[in-house]
């Protein structure tokens, strides 16, 4: 007998049977809204609270907690979750009234330990955001969970996945259209109205007031900030006049980011912009590649130096758009310039072009973060493999150079040592300013094709080793999980323990589903490995991320459909397939995949990444269909995903590839906790 034919418990007695939407479309709408709201919260809070730049999955962890609590709350109350829109309105007001932005220092340098920020300190605002995100997401999750008992287990899961895919598609489309948050808020208000559907005057008032607050507040933000919403940032800009010099000052997510300045003035004001050209012994500029072209100043400088052709690579379309419209030199209108909107590392892996000069011109990640050794921000642009890729695209006599405010002397030495490892000889290192470690690091294809002002002293015993594609954490000086993360994650888990007990009651209710909890932990690690792997293989762009997340959901949906419609192997056999898929993923390194042609790389990467995901979800689907309490089982699985989000930080120590080993051990633990009846079926 297939899982679909098994009997299910009677419908949840408090389900709103008189709702104008029947169960299936209501489940799809609620699931789509739940994922859409999660993505919108992650995006919007990060654009207004600069501290979230240092805690990349903080809101995601709060969302997972809230979704899990929402499912566990099903059956314990018949009240509508009006607490969700009310909490959302309060959160929006708190963030808009108390944003955390960065004040430009004298030299424009940011330090974590002396960050000139406005707004509440991190120890105050971050717990507020975490708890609020959990409460907000708990509401839609409760509405989703109430639909589950009215349907067969796997049919409910199927419609939940269809809704999740719809939510991703909607948010992706809005990102493509650069829709401002007022559009997101309007969609959220409409979704609350459709799903809660208050039939009393009091209910309509309770819903209408927070909905109007959210839409109105976001509309005011949209109109007053004058912001452009790219797929990555909230971009604001001002056109200024510095003693007759036209300058466009650009901020992203409340952080001073870059300035569009005429090439002649920029070269006069800051020597670092001229040094790459002085260090190139060949002095030949037939073809130049600029990664991090931004609003166009570096492109204008290359043209002023005589470049015959410039490939300008910029990941953010709005920054490129601003440069094309407002840069005083109009560099993007020059016929010698070809612009490509993509990730710099992805461009290096795909292009067949050869260049006389390759510049990493203040790439975005460096201008957005501090140099303190407590950051887990990934960047595949500064690894040894990335610099080797740049070396391979140089013409004979060509030069590679990068410049920025590197904040710490050890960071300059690490990058110089990375360049030495990639090129086989010491690079030129010019410290333009000790304040903020403003530096230019340049390497010729050979030692003879670079002209150094003074020889770099070389790495010392205190210089951190070069970063690699498996651990691309440039700002982590030591191979450890920094204390700031250990404390934060510990507090998150502690809050979660008490929250689950308060909402769901005794933990004995979830004890029968301990294996599903571990499946959730392991699956989040597997998803993290897939997302980071595809970012390396195809680019760290919003399009790639959206495709990967959608691909994961499609693989999960395929597993559910196969389990519903066909006789699948027993659970122990599927665990064997799952572990075999993990072994395959371990044996196929990303370095080998990068060497494949792009179409073949895509096919192999999809098979390697999604085979264990598919097998893991066949296991989950069979086990979920066999559960006696579907909402509790699903809630336990989602809470496991939250714990998996915390364990993801193990990558700081062991690397992303080794997460497969951790996931494998967790899957073995889940198999050991499998009920005897399921194992013998």
C-alpha positions as CSV (number, residue, x, y, z in Angstrom):
1,X,0.0,0.0,0.0
2,X,1.4,3.4,-0.9
3,X,1.7,6.3,1.6
4,X,-1.1,8.1,-0.1
5,X,-3.5,5.4,0.7
6,X,-2.9,5.4,4.4
7,X,-5.5,6.8,6.7
8,X,-5.1,10.2,8.3
9,X,-6.4,11.6,11.6
10,X,-9.8,13.4,11.6
11,X,-9.7,17.0,10.6
12,X,-8.6,19.6,13.1
13,X,-11.8,20.5,15.0
14,X,-11.1,24.2,15.2
15,X,-10.2,24.7,11.5
16,X,-12.1,27.6,10.0
17,X,-14.5,25.4,7.9
18,X,-16.5,28.5,6.8
19,X,-13.5,30.2,5.2
20,X,-14.3,31.5,1.8
21,X,-11.2,29.7,0.4
22,X,-11.3,25.9,0.4
23,X,-8.4,24.0,2.0
24,X,-6.1,23.5,-0.9
25,X,-6.0,27.0,-2.4
26,X,-5.9,28.4,1.2
27,X,-2.9,26.2,1.9
28,X,-1.1,27.4,-1.3
29,X,-1.8,31.0,-0.5
30,X,-0.6,30.7,3.2
31,X,2.6,28.8,2.2
32,X,3.4,31.4,-0.5
33,X,2.8,34.2,1.9
34,X,4.9,32.5,4.6
35,X,8.0,32.2,2.3
36,X,7.4,35.6,0.7
37,X,7.2,37.3,4.2
38,X,10.4,35.5,5.3
39,X,12.3,36.7,2.3
40,X,11.0,40.3,2.6
41,X,11.9,40.4,6.3
42,X,15.4,39.2,5.6
43,X,15.9,41.8,2.8
44,X,14.2,44.8,4.4
45,X,15.7,44.5,7.9
46,X,19.2,44.0,6.5
47,X,18.8,47.2,4.5
48,X,18.1,49.3,7.6
49,X,20.1,47.6,10.4
50,X,23.8,47.5,9.5
51,X,24.5,45.0,12.3
52,X,22.8,42.3,10.2
53,X,25.6,42.5,7.7
54,X,27.7,40.6,10.3
55,X,25.0,38.0,11.1
56,X,24.0,36.8,7.7
57,X,21.4,34.2,8.7
58,X,20.1,35.9,11.9
59,X,16.6,36.7,10.6
60,X,16.4,33.3,8.9
61,X,17.0,31.6,12.2
62,X,14.2,33.6,13.8
63,X,12.0,32.7,10.9
64,X,12.6,29.0,11.2
65,X,11.9,29.2,15.0
66,X,8.6,31.0,14.3
67,X,7.5,28.6,11.6
68,X,8.2,25.7,13.8
69,X,6.3,27.2,16.7
70,X,3.4,28.0,14.4
71,X,3.0,24.4,13.5
72,X,3.4,23.3,17.1
73,X,0.7,25.8,18.1
74,X,-1.9,24.1,15.9
75,X,-4.6,22.3,17.9
76,X,-3.9,24.4,21.1
77,X,-6.1,27.3,20.2
78,X,-8.9,28.3,17.8
79,X,-8.1,32.0,17.8
80,X,-6.9,33.6,14.6
81,X,-3.2,34.7,14.8
82,X,-3.8,38.5,14.8
83,X,-0.6,38.8,16.8
84,X,1.4,38.4,13.5
85,X,0.3,41.5,11.6
86,X,0.4,43.5,14.9
87,X,3.9,42.4,15.6
88,X,4.9,43.2,12.0
89,X,3.6,46.7,12.3
90,X,5.5,47.3,15.5
91,X,8.7,45.9,14.0
92,X,8.4,48.2,10.9
93,X,7.9,51.2,13.1
94,X,10.8,50.3,15.4
95,X,13.2,49.9,12.5
96,X,12.1,53.0,10.7
97,X,12.2,55.2,13.8
98,X,15.5,53.6,15.1
99,X,17.5,52.5,12.0
100,X,21.2,51.6,12.4
101,X,23.3,53.3,9.8
102,X,27.0,54.1,9.5
103,X,28.4,57.6,9.7
104,X,31.3,58.3,7.4
105,X,34.5,58.6,9.3
106,X,37.2,61.2,8.4
107,X,39.0,58.7,6.1
108,X,35.8,56.8,5.2
109,X,37.1,53.7,7.1
110,X,34.8,51.4,9.0
111,X,35.8,49.6,12.2
112,X,33.8,47.0,14.0
113,X,35.2,48.0,17.4
114,X,34.7,51.8,16.8
115,X,31.8,51.8,14.3
116,X,30.3,55.2,14.1
117,X,26.7,54.2,13.9
118,X,23.4,55.9,14.7
119,X,20.6,54.0,16.4
120,X,20.3,51.3,19.0
121,X,23.4,49.1,19.9
122,X,23.5,45.5,18.6
123,X,22.8,43.9,21.9
124,X,19.4,45.7,22.0
125,X,18.2,45.8,18.4
126,X,19.2,42.3,17.4
127,X,17.2,40.4,20.0
128,X,14.2,42.6,19.1
129,X,14.5,41.6,15.5
130,X,15.0,37.9,16.2
131,X,12.0,37.7,18.5
132,X,9.8,39.8,16.2
133,X,10.7,37.7,13.2
134,X,9.8,34.6,15.0
135,X,6.4,36.0,16.2
136,X,5.6,37.4,12.7
137,X,6.3,34.1,10.9
138,X,4.5,32.1,13.5
139,X,1.2,33.5,12.3
140,X,1.3,32.4,8.6
141,X,2.9,29.1,9.8
142,X,-0.1,28.5,12.1
143,X,-2.5,29.1,9.2
144,X,-0.5,26.6,7.0
145,X,-0.5,24.1,9.8
146,X,-4.3,24.3,10.3
147,X,-4.7,23.1,6.7
148,X,-2.5,20.0,7.2
149,X,-4.9,17.8,9.2
150,X,-7.7,18.4,6.6
151,X,-5.7,16.6,3.9
152,X,-3.7,13.5,3.4
153,X,-0.2,14.0,4.9
154,X,1.7,14.1,1.6
155,X,-1.0,16.0,-0.3
156,X,-0.8,18.7,2.3
157,X,3.0,18.7,2.0
158,X,2.7,18.9,-1.8
159,X,0.5,22.0,-1.7
160,X,2.8,23.5,0.9
161,X,5.7,23.1,-1.5
162,X,3.7,24.5,-4.5
163,X,2.9,27.6,-2.3
164,X,6.6,28.0,-1.3
165,X,7.7,27.9,-5.0
166,X,5.0,30.6,-5.7
167,X,6.4,32.8,-2.9
168,X,9.9,32.5,-4.2
169,X,8.7,33.3,-7.8
170,X,6.8,36.4,-6.6
171,X,9.7,37.8,-4.6
172,X,12.1,37.1,-7.4
173,X,9.9,38.9,-9.9
174,X,9.6,41.9,-7.6
175,X,13.4,41.9,-7.2
176,X,13.8,41.9,-11.0
177,X,11.4,44.8,-11.2
178,X,13.3,46.7,-8.4
179,X,10.0,47.0,-6.5
180,X,10.3,49.1,-3.3
181,X,9.2,47.7,0.1
182,X,5.8,49.5,0.0
183,X,4.9,46.9,-2.6
184,X,6.0,44.1,-0.3
185,X,4.0,45.6,2.5
186,X,0.9,45.9,0.3
187,X,1.1,42.2,-0.7
188,X,1.6,41.3,3.0
189,X,-1.5,43.3,4.0
190,X,-3.6,41.7,1.2
191,X,-2.4,38.2,2.2
192,X,-3.4,38.8,5.8
193,X,-6.8,40.0,4.7
194,X,-7.3,36.9,2.4
195,X,-6.2,34.4,5.0
196,X,-7.6,35.8,8.3
197,X,-10.8,37.1,6.6
198,X,-12.3,38.7,9.8
199,X,-16.1,38.5,10.0
200,X,-16.6,40.8,12.9
201,X,-16.1,44.6,13.2
202,X,-13.5,44.1,15.9
203,X,-11.6,41.6,13.8
204,X,-11.6,43.9,10.8
205,X,-10.3,46.8,13.0
206,X,-7.6,44.6,14.5
207,X,-6.4,43.7,11.0
208,X,-6.9,47.0,9.3
209,X,-4.9,49.2,11.7
210,X,-1.6,47.2,11.5
211,X,-2.0,46.7,7.8
212,X,-2.4,50.5,7.2
213,X,0.6,51.1,9.5
214,X,2.8,48.8,7.6
215,X,1.8,50.1,4.1
216,X,1.8,53.7,5.2
217,X,5.2,53.5,7.0
218,X,6.8,51.7,4.0
219,X,5.3,54.2,1.6
220,X,6.8,57.1,3.6
221,X,10.2,55.4,3.6
222,X,9.9,54.9,-0.2
223,X,9.0,58.5,-0.8
224,X,11.4,60.3,1.6
225,X,14.5,58.2,1.3
226,X,14.6,58.5,-2.5
227,X,16.1,55.0,-2.5
228,X,16.6,52.7,-5.4
229,X,16.0,49.0,-4.5
230,X,18.5,46.8,-6.3
231,X,18.3,43.0,-5.9
232,X,21.0,43.4,-3.2
233,X,20.8,46.8,-1.6
234,X,18.8,49.8,-0.6
235,X,20.8,52.4,-2.7
236,X,20.6,56.1,-1.9
237,X,22.6,58.8,-3.5
238,X,23.2,62.6,-3.4
239,X,24.7,64.8,-6.1
240,X,27.1,67.2,-4.5
241,X,29.6,69.9,-5.5
242,X,33.0,69.9,-3.9
243,X,34.6,73.2,-4.8
244,X,33.3,73.1,-8.4
245,X,33.9,69.3,-8.8
246,X,30.6,67.4,-9.4
247,X,30.4,64.3,-7.1
248,X,27.7,61.7,-6.7
249,X,27.9,60.2,-3.2
250,X,26.3,56.7,-2.9
251,X,25.2,54.8,0.2
252,X,24.0,51.2,0.3
253,X,22.0,49.9,3.2
254,X,22.9,53.0,5.2
255,X,26.6,52.6,4.7
256,X,28.9,55.0,2.7
257,X,29.8,53.0,-0.3
258,X,31.4,54.9,-3.2
259,X,31.6,58.2,-5.0
260,X,31.4,59.0,-8.7
261,X,34.2,61.5,-9.2
262,X,35.8,62.8,-12.5
263,X,38.9,60.7,-13.3
264,X,41.2,63.7,-13.2
265,X,40.1,64.8,-9.7
266,X,40.2,61.2,-8.3
267,X,43.7,60.8,-9.5
268,X,44.7,64.0,-7.9
269,X,43.0,63.2,-4.6
270,X,44.0,59.6,-4.0
271,X,47.3,58.1,-5.3
272,X,46.0,54.5,-5.1
273,X,44.1,54.9,-8.3
274,X,47.3,55.6,-10.3
275,X,49.6,53.0,-8.8
276,X,48.3,49.9,-10.7
277,X,49.3,51.7,-13.9
278,X,52.7,52.7,-12.6
279,X,53.5,49.2,-11.4
280,X,52.7,47.6,-14.8
281,X,56.2,47.4,-16.5
282,X,54.8,46.8,-20.0
283,X,52.6,50.0,-19.9
284,X,50.4,48.4,-22.5
285,X,46.6,48.8,-22.2
286,X,44.9,47.2,-25.2
287,X,42.5,45.3,-23.0
288,X,41.5,46.0,-19.4
289,X,39.2,44.1,-17.1
290,X,37.7,46.0,-14.1
291,X,35.9,43.9,-11.5
292,X,33.8,46.0,-9.2
293,X,33.2,48.8,-11.8
294,X,30.5,50.3,-9.7
295,X,29.4,53.8,-10.7
296,X,32.3,54.1,-13.2
297,X,35.2,56.1,-11.7
298,X,37.7,53.2,-12.2
299,X,36.5,52.8,-15.8
300,X,36.9,56.5,-16.4
301,X,40.5,56.4,-15.0
302,X,41.4,53.4,-17.3
303,X,40.1,55.3,-20.3
304,X,42.1,58.4,-19.3
305,X,45.2,56.1,-19.1
306,X,44.7,55.1,-22.7
307,X,42.8,51.8,-22.5
308,X,41.6,50.8,-25.9
309,X,38.9,48.4,-24.5
310,X,37.5,48.0,-21.1
311,X,35.3,45.1,-19.8
312,X,33.5,46.6,-16.8
313,X,32.0,44.0,-14.5
314,X,29.6,45.1,-11.8
315,X,27.2,42.8,-9.8
316,X,24.6,45.4,-8.9
317,X,22.5,46.7,-11.8
318,X,21.4,49.9,-9.9
319,X,25.0,51.0,-9.3
320,X,25.7,50.5,-12.9
321,X,22.6,52.4,-13.8
322,X,23.5,55.3,-11.6
323,X,27.0,55.5,-13.1
324,X,25.6,55.4,-16.6
325,X,23.2,58.3,-15.8
326,X,25.1,60.6,-13.5
327,X,28.9,60.0,-13.6
328,X,30.5,63.3,-14.7
329,X,32.8,61.6,-17.2
330,X,30.0,59.4,-18.7
331,X,32.4,56.4,-19.0
332,X,29.7,53.8,-19.7
333,X,28.7,55.8,-22.8
334,X,32.2,55.4,-24.3
335,X,32.2,52.9,-27.2
336,X,35.4,51.4,-25.8
337,X,33.6,50.1,-22.7
338,X,31.6,46.8,-22.5
339,X,29.6,46.4,-19.3
340,X,28.6,43.0,-17.8
341,X,26.3,42.8,-14.8
342,X,27.4,39.6,-13.0
343,X,29.6,38.3,-10.2
344,X,33.3,39.0,-10.7
345,X,34.4,35.4,-10.0
346,X,31.8,34.0,-12.3
347,X,33.0,36.3,-15.1
348,X,36.6,35.1,-14.6
349,X,35.4,31.4,-14.8
350,X,33.4,32.0,-18.0
351,X,35.3,34.5,-20.1
352,X,37.9,33.5,-22.7
353,X,39.3,37.0,-22.9
354,X,42.9,37.9,-22.2
355,X,43.9,41.3,-20.6
356,X,46.9,43.5,-20.2
357,X,45.5,44.7,-16.8
358,X,43.0,43.2,-14.5
359,X,41.8,45.4,-11.6
360,X,39.8,44.4,-8.5
361,X,38.6,48.0,-7.9
362,X,37.3,48.2,-4.3
363,X,35.0,45.3,-4.8
364,X,31.7,45.6,-2.8
365,X,32.3,43.2,0.0
366,X,35.4,45.1,1.2
367,X,33.6,48.4,1.5
368,X,30.7,47.0,3.3
369,X,32.4,45.2,6.2
370,X,34.9,45.7,9.0
371,X,38.3,44.2,9.1
372,X,37.9,42.7,12.6
373,X,38.6,38.9,12.8
374,X,35.1,38.1,13.8
375,X,33.2,38.0,10.5
376,X,32.0,35.0,8.5
377,X,31.2,36.9,5.3
378,X,32.0,34.7,2.3
379,X,33.8,36.0,-0.8
380,X,34.9,33.8,-3.6
381,X,36.7,36.8,-5.2
382,X,39.7,36.9,-2.8
383,X,40.6,33.2,-2.6
384,X,43.8,31.7,-4.0
385,X,41.8,30.0,-6.8
386,X,40.2,33.3,-7.8
387,X,43.6,35.0,-8.2
388,X,44.8,32.0,-10.2
389,X,41.8,32.5,-12.4
390,X,42.8,36.1,-12.9
391,X,46.4,35.1,-13.6
392,X,45.2,32.7,-16.3
393,X,43.4,35.6,-18.1
394,X,46.5,37.8,-18.4
395,X,48.3,38.4,-21.6
396,X,52.1,37.9,-21.7
397,X,53.5,40.9,-19.8
398,X,50.1,41.5,-18.2
399,X,49.4,42.7,-14.6
400,X,46.9,42.0,-11.9
401,X,46.2,44.6,-9.2
402,X,43.7,45.2,-6.4
403,X,43.3,48.2,-4.0
404,X,41.1,49.1,-1.1
405,X,41.0,50.3,2.5
406,X,42.0,47.0,4.1
407,X,41.7,48.1,7.7
408,X,44.2,45.7,9.2
409,X,47.9,45.1,8.3
410,X,47.5,41.4,8.7
411,X,44.8,41.5,6.0
412,X,47.1,43.3,3.6
413,X,49.7,40.6,4.2
414,X,47.2,37.8,3.8
415,X,46.1,39.1,0.4
416,X,49.7,39.7,-0.6
417,X,50.6,36.1,0.4
418,X,47.6,34.8,-1.5
419,X,48.8,36.7,-4.6
420,X,52.3,35.3,-4.1
421,X,50.9,31.7,-3.9
422,X,48.9,32.3,-7.1
423,X,51.6,34.0,-9.2
424,X,54.7,32.3,-7.8
425,X,56.6,35.4,-6.8
426,X,56.2,38.4,-4.4
427,X,53.8,41.1,-5.5
428,X,54.3,44.8,-5.1
429,X,52.7,46.2,-2.0
430,X,52.1,49.9,-1.7
431,X,50.8,51.2,1.6
432,X,49.3,54.5,0.5
433,X,48.1,55.4,4.0
434,X,48.6,53.7,7.4
435,X,45.3,55.0,8.5
436,X,42.8,52.3,7.4
437,X,45.6,50.4,5.7
438,X,44.9,52.0,2.3
439,X,46.9,49.7,0.0
440,X,47.6,48.6,-3.5
441,X,48.7,45.1,-4.2
442,X,50.0,44.3,-7.7
443,X,51.5,41.3,-9.4
444,X,52.8,40.8,-12.9
445,X,52.5,37.6,-14.8
446,X,56.2,37.2,-14.0
447,X,58.4,39.1,-11.6
448,X,59.9,41.0,-14.6
449,X,56.5,42.4,-15.7
450,X,56.0,44.4,-12.5
451,X,57.8,47.5,-11.3
452,X,57.7,47.7,-7.6
453,X,58.6,50.9,-5.6
454,X,59.8,48.8,-2.7
455,X,59.9,45.1,-2.1
456,X,57.2,43.6,0.1
457,X,58.8,42.2,3.3
458,X,56.9,39.0,2.9
459,X,54.6,37.0,5.1
460,X,55.5,36.4,8.7
461,X,54.6,33.7,11.2
462,X,51.6,35.8,12.2
463,X,50.3,36.2,8.7
464,X,47.1,34.1,8.2
465,X,47.3,31.6,5.4
466,X,45.5,32.3,2.1
467,X,41.8,31.7,1.9
468,X,40.5,29.0,-0.4
469,X,37.2,28.2,-2.1
470,X,36.3,25.7,0.7
471,X,36.8,28.4,3.4
472,X,36.4,31.7,1.7
473,X,36.3,33.7,4.9
474,X,38.8,36.5,4.2
475,X,38.2,38.4,7.5
476,X,38.5,35.4,9.8
477,X,42.1,35.6,11.0
478,X,42.0,32.4,13.0
479,X,40.4,29.0,12.2
480,X,37.8,29.2,14.9
481,X,34.2,30.2,15.5
482,X,34.5,33.7,17.0
483,X,33.2,34.3,20.5
484,X,30.6,36.8,19.3
485,X,28.9,34.1,17.2
486,X,29.1,31.4,20.0
487,X,27.4,33.8,22.4
488,X,24.8,34.8,19.9
489,X,24.0,31.3,18.8
490,X,23.9,30.1,22.4
491,X,21.4,32.7,23.3
492,X,19.3,31.9,20.2
493,X,19.1,28.2,21.2
494,X,18.3,29.1,24.8
495,X,15.5,31.3,23.8
496,X,14.2,28.6,21.4
497,X,14.2,26.0,24.1
498,X,12.0,28.2,26.4
499,X,9.8,29.3,23.4
500,X,9.1,25.8,22.3
501,X,8.2,24.7,25.8
502,X,5.9,27.7,26.3
503,X,4.1,27.3,22.9
504,X,4.0,23.5,22.4
505,X,3.9,22.2,26.0
506,X,6.1,19.3,27.3
507,X,8.8,18.1,25.0
508,X,7.4,14.6,25.3
509,X,5.0,15.6,22.6
510,X,7.8,15.8,20.1
511,X,9.9,12.9,21.4
512,X,8.4,10.4,18.9
513,X,9.7,12.7,16.1
514,X,13.3,13.0,17.2
515,X,14.4,11.4,13.9
516,X,12.5,14.1,11.9
517,X,14.2,16.8,14.0
518,X,17.6,15.4,13.0
519,X,16.4,15.2,9.4
520,X,15.7,18.9,9.6
521,X,19.2,19.7,11.0
522,X,20.9,17.7,8.4
523,X,18.8,19.0,5.5
524,X,19.7,22.6,6.3
525,X,23.4,21.8,6.2
526,X,22.8,20.0,2.9
527,X,21.0,23.0,1.5
528,X,23.8,25.4,2.8
529,X,26.4,23.3,1.0
530,X,24.3,23.3,-2.2
531,X,23.7,27.1,-2.1
532,X,27.4,28.0,-1.5
533,X,28.5,25.4,-4.1
534,X,26.3,26.8,-6.8
535,X,27.4,30.4,-5.8
536,X,31.0,29.4,-6.5
537,X,30.2,27.5,-9.7
538,X,27.8,30.0,-11.3
539,X,28.1,33.3,-9.4
540,X,27.0,34.8,-6.1
541,X,24.1,36.7,-7.8
542,X,20.5,37.0,-6.7
543,X,19.4,35.1,-9.9
544,X,21.6,32.1,-9.0
545,X,20.4,32.1,-5.4
546,X,16.8,32.2,-6.5
547,X,17.3,29.4,-8.9
548,X,19.0,27.2,-6.4
549,X,16.4,27.7,-3.7
550,X,13.7,27.0,-6.2
551,X,15.6,24.0,-7.4
552,X,15.8,22.6,-3.9
553,X,12.0,23.0,-3.5
554,X,11.5,21.3,-6.9
555,X,13.7,18.4,-5.8
556,X,11.7,18.1,-2.6
557,X,8.4,18.3,-4.5
558,X,9.6,15.6,-6.9
559,X,10.4,13.4,-3.9
560,X,6.9,13.9,-2.6
561,X,5.3,13.1,-5.9
562,X,7.4,10.0,-6.5
563,X,6.5,8.8,-3.0
564,X,2.8,9.5,-3.5
565,X,2.5,7.9,-6.9
566,X,4.9,5.0,-7.0
567,X,6.1,2.2,-4.8
568,X,9.4,3.4,-3.5
569,X,12.1,1.3,-1.7
570,X,11.9,0.9,2.0
571,X,13.2,3.7,4.3
572,X,16.4,1.8,5.1
573,X,17.2,1.4,1.4
574,X,16.6,5.1,0.8
575,X,18.9,6.0,3.7
576,X,21.5,3.9,1.8
577,X,20.9,5.9,-1.4
578,X,21.1,9.2,0.7
579,X,24.5,8.3,2.2
580,X,25.7,7.2,-1.3
581,X,24.7,10.6,-2.6
582,X,26.7,12.3,0.2
583,X,29.7,10.2,-0.7
584,X,29.4,11.2,-4.3
585,X,29.2,14.9,-3.4
586,X,32.3,14.5,-1.2
587,X,34.2,12.8,-4.0
588,X,33.4,15.4,-6.7
589,X,35.2,18.6,-5.7
590,X,34.2,22.1,-6.9
591,X,37.7,22.5,-8.4
592,X,37.0,19.7,-10.8
593,X,33.5,21.0,-11.7
594,X,35.0,24.5,-12.4
595,X,37.1,22.9,-15.1
596,X,34.1,21.6,-17.1
597,X,32.4,23.5,-19.9
598,X,29.5,25.5,-18.5
599,X,26.6,23.3,-19.8
600,X,28.2,20.1,-18.6
601,X,29.1,21.8,-15.3
602,X,25.5,22.6,-14.8
603,X,24.3,19.1,-15.5
604,X,26.9,17.4,-13.2
605,X,26.4,20.0,-10.4
606,X,22.6,19.5,-10.4
607,X,23.0,15.7,-10.2
608,X,25.6,15.8,-7.5
609,X,23.8,18.4,-5.4
610,X,20.2,17.2,-5.8
611,X,20.7,13.4,-5.5
612,X,21.1,13.5,-1.7
613,X,18.4,16.2,-1.4
614,X,16.0,14.0,-3.4
615,X,16.8,10.9,-1.4
616,X,16.6,12.8,2.0
617,X,13.1,14.0,1.1
618,X,11.9,10.6,0.0
619,X,12.9,9.5,3.5
620,X,11.1,12.4,5.1
621,X,8.0,11.9,2.9
622,X,7.7,8.3,3.9
623,X,8.3,9.0,7.5
624,X,6.0,12.0,7.6
625,X,3.2,10.1,5.9
626,X,3.5,7.5,8.7
627,X,3.3,10.0,11.6
628,X,0.3,10.1,13.9
629,X,0.5,13.9,14.5
630,X,1.4,15.6,11.2
631,X,1.7,19.2,12.5
632,X,3.9,18.2,15.4
633,X,6.1,16.1,13.2
634,X,6.4,18.9,10.7
635,X,7.1,21.4,13.5
636,X,9.9,19.2,14.9
637,X,11.4,19.1,11.4
638,X,11.4,22.8,11.0
639,X,12.9,23.4,14.5
640,X,15.6,21.0,13.4
641,X,16.3,23.3,10.4
642,X,16.8,26.2,12.8
643,X,19.4,24.2,14.7
644,X,21.0,23.3,11.4
645,X,21.3,27.0,10.7
646,X,23.3,27.4,13.9
647,X,25.5,24.3,13.0
648,X,26.2,25.9,9.6
649,X,28.8,28.1,11.5
650,X,30.9,24.9,11.8
651,X,32.0,25.7,8.2
652,X,34.2,28.5,9.7
653,X,36.4,25.8,11.2
654,X,36.0,22.7,8.9
655,X,35.0,24.3,5.6
656,X,31.9,23.8,3.5
657,X,32.9,20.4,2.1
658,X,33.2,18.9,5.5
659,X,29.6,19.9,6.3
660,X,28.7,16.8,4.2
661,X,30.4,14.6,6.9
662,X,28.4,16.4,9.6
663,X,25.2,15.9,7.6
664,X,26.0,12.2,7.1
665,X,26.5,11.7,10.9
666,X,23.1,13.4,11.6
667,X,21.4,11.2,9.0
668,X,22.9,8.1,10.7
669,X,21.5,9.4,14.0
670,X,18.1,9.9,12.4
671,X,18.2,6.3,11.1
672,X,19.1,5.1,14.5
673,X,16.1,6.9,16.0
674,X,13.7,5.6,13.3
675,X,10.7,3.8,14.8
676,X,10.8,0.0,14.5
677,X,7.5,-0.1,12.6
678,X,8.8,2.3,9.9
679,X,12.1,0.5,9.7
680,X,10.4,-2.9,9.3
681,X,7.7,-1.7,6.8
